[in-house]
Amino acid sequence: MRITKTLLALLVVGSAVAFVATPAYAQQAGAGSETKSAKGRGTGPDENIKVGRAANKADANVAAPASKGGDKTRGSGSIVHVDNHTNWYIDVYMDGSYCSTVSPWGDSYCYVGSGSTRFYGKADFTDGSSLTWGPLVQSVDGTFTWKLWP
């Protein structure tokens, strides 16, 4: 048990150092990134999720993005293409807010503002465990593809 706690502590510290030491370079339009999963036990709230998935409001009035016929504004934002290469349903969050659930082997698209964006994905399992992707911070301008691997 003592070895397990020591290994877990080393893993957490090593992950934190790797995250801080990894630079977030600006991406070209059409560029992308790949992320592999990390195992979690689902104990307590997840610090990477600020606003979870919410129920729809029947009377909601959400403006359409420019690509769907909405008003075109200068610097209005970018699109993140989430490309799921796993057999799990993954909840996707952009800057801490729920964006979508991407199906196994599926694709999803999230509209984000241009500039630095924090990506996070989480797959919950019936045994209480979970897998996570990210957090990954990237500069997004145009279309960005984020590939999720097991």
N, C-alpha and C positions, 0 to 999 in steps of 0.2 A: 504494500500500500504506500509506503514511504517513497519507493522508487517511482511509482505512478504519479504521485504529487510533485516530485522533483522534475520528472519529465514534462508534466503538464505546465509547470511554472516556466521551464526553459522554452517550451513551445510558445507560450504566450509572450514572453519577453522577446524571443527571436522574431516572432511575427510582427510585433510592434516595431522593432528596429528595422526590419525589412520594409515595412509600410512607410515609415518616416524617411528611410534612406532612398527609396525609389522615387526618382523624379517623375513628374507628370508633364510630359512633353506635349506641345500643341499637336493636334492631329489634322491632317489634310482632309478635305471633303472626300468621302468614300473610304477613308481609312477605318481601321477597326482594332479591336483588342479581344483577347481570349482570356477566360478565367476558369480555373479548375475549382471544384467544390472543396469545402472544409466541413468536417463533421462537428456537430454540436449536440448537446443533450437537452436543449429547450428549457433550461432552468432560469426563470425570471424573465423580465422584459428584455427585448433586443434593443440595444442602444443605437442600432443603425436604422431603426424604423421610428420616424417621428409621427407620421399619420398613417394609420393602417387602412385596410380595405373597408370601405363604407357602403351602406345600402344606398341605392339610387333614390332620389327624390322625384316623385311623380310630376311635380311642377317645376323642376329644375330648368334653368335657362342658361345653358353653357354655350358661349360663342364658338362657332366653327373655326378651325384653323384655316389659314389662307389656302392650303392645298385641298381643302374640302369646300371651297366657295366662300370662306369668310373674308373679312377685311384684310387686305394686304398692307402690312406695315413694315417700315424699314427696320431691319435687324430683328424681325419677329421671333426667330428661334430656329431650332434644328430638330432633326429626327434621329432617334436612337433605334436601330434595328436590333432586336434581341433574337439571336439565333440559338435555339435550344438543341444541343447535341446529346440529350439524356432521355431516359424513359420516365421522367418525373414531371409533375406539375410544379412550376416554379413561380412564386409571387415576386414581381419585379418592382423595385422602388427607385425613384430618381430624386436625388436631393432629400431623401428621407420620407417622401410621400409615395403612397401606393400608385402604381401606374397601370399594371395589368398582371394577369396570370398567363404565362406562356405554357402551352400544352406540350406533352412529350413529343420530341422531334419537331416541334412547331416553331413558328415565328411570331413576333409581336413587335409593335411599333409604338414608341413613346415620344411625345412632343416635349421638348425641353427648350429652355432659353439658350442662346449662344453663349459660349464661354465655359468656365469650369463647372463640371457636373459630377455628382457623386452617384455611382451605380451600386446597387446592392440587390442580390437575389436570395430567396430562401425557399427551400422545399421542406415541408413538415411531414413527418411520418407517424403512423399509428402507434408506434412504440414509444413516442415522446421525443425521439431524436430528430435532428434536422441536419440538412446540408446547406451551406451558405456559399455565395459567390461574392467576393468583394469584402469590404467596400473598396471600390476602385474609383479614383478621381482622375478624370480626363478633361481636356479642353475639347469642346465639341463645337464645330462650325460646319453646318450643312448636314450631311448624312453620315452617321457613324455606326458601324456594325460591332456588336458585342457578342462574341461566341461563348456559350456556356458549355463546359465539358464536365463529365463525372469526376 
